[in-house]
């Protein structure tokens, strides 16, 4: 299985290194930023890009595209390349948007969950 990984957060970094030992990562789109909640996922030997470019992803011929910790809606052109699996660390629609773990802590939630889904279901805009 060949995975193209899209992510830019510390949480993305954790998942990136976890799945790296299970599947072949053929490319990554990430952020140049590194800060309190941003992380550059470039890794030696794995092609990377800092913009979500359908042509760059298509050249990698992924079996699946995995998206975690990305702050933008995935463009329809990318959804047509390969099945896109999205991961969000909250039980959507609760906690939608950036920093759901921080918001859960700030709200004093004692329990939360996560959501994995096929991106086309949510790529059209906010979940309600």
N, C-alpha and C positions, 0 to 999 in steps of 0.2 A: 504494500500500500504506500502510495506517495502522497504526502501531505504538503500543502502550501499553507503557511502559518501567517495570520494577520493579528498583530497585537502590539501594544505600546505601554503597558502598565507593569508594575511590579508583579501583580497577580499573573499577567501574561507570561512573564519571565519564569515563574514557578512552573506553570503548565508546559511551557516550551521545553524546559529541561527534563520534565517528567516524561513527555511523550517521545522525546528525542531517542530514548533507548528502546522504544517499542516500534517505531515506524521510521521510514525514510522521509526526512524533511527536505523537500526539493527547492524551497525558497521561502523568503519571509519579507513581509512589508511591516515596517516598524517606524519608530519615531527617532529623529536625531536627538531629541530632548532626553536628558537624564535629570531627574529631580525627585521630589518627594513622592510623586505618583506616576512618574514616567520612566521608561527604561528602554534603551536601545538594544534590540534583540539580535544585532548582527553577531554572527558566529563564524569562525574560520571554516572555509570550505562550503558554506551555504550561501547561494546567491541571495542578495537582499536589495531592497528598494525602499526609498523613503516616501514614495507616493503610491497610492493605490492604482496601479497601471494595469489594465486588462491585458495589454499585449505582453508585458513582462511576465505576468502570471501564466498566460496561455503557453508561452515558450517553455515553461517548466513542466507542462503536461501532468498536473496533479490528478490523483484519483479523487481526492477530497480537498476542500479548502476549510481550514479550521480558524474561526475568529473568536478571539477572547480579549477583552480590554481594548476595544477600538472605539474611538469617540465619534465616529461618523457613520452615516447610513451607507451600506454597501450598494454600489451602483448596479443597475440591472445587467450591464455588460459582464460584470464579474460573476453574477449569479448564473450566467449561461455557460461558464467555462467548465464547472464541475459542481457537484452537490456541495453546498456550504453549510457547515455545522457551526452554530453559534453557541457560546457558553456565556452565561451571565450569572454572577454570584449573588442572585436574589431570586425569590419566587415571583417572577413577572406576572402581572404588571406592577406588583409592589416592588419598590426599589429600582424602578427603571431609571436610566440615566447614569451619569458618572458617579463613581465612589459609593456604590450601594453598601459596602461593608462599613465605611465610615459613618454613613447616615444611619445604619442599623444601630451602631454603637451610640451615636448622638441621640437617637430616639429612645435609647434604653431597652431595645428589644432583647429579650433573653433567648430568642430562637429565630432562626432564619433558614433559608434553603437556597437552592440554586436551580437554574433552568438551562437545559440544553434543548435546542430546537433547530429545525430546518429554517435557515434565514429567510427564504422568500415569504414566509408567513408574517414576519415582522418588518421586513425591509421597506415597506411602503410608508412607514411613518411610525409615530408613537403608538405603543400599545395602550389601550384604554380599558 
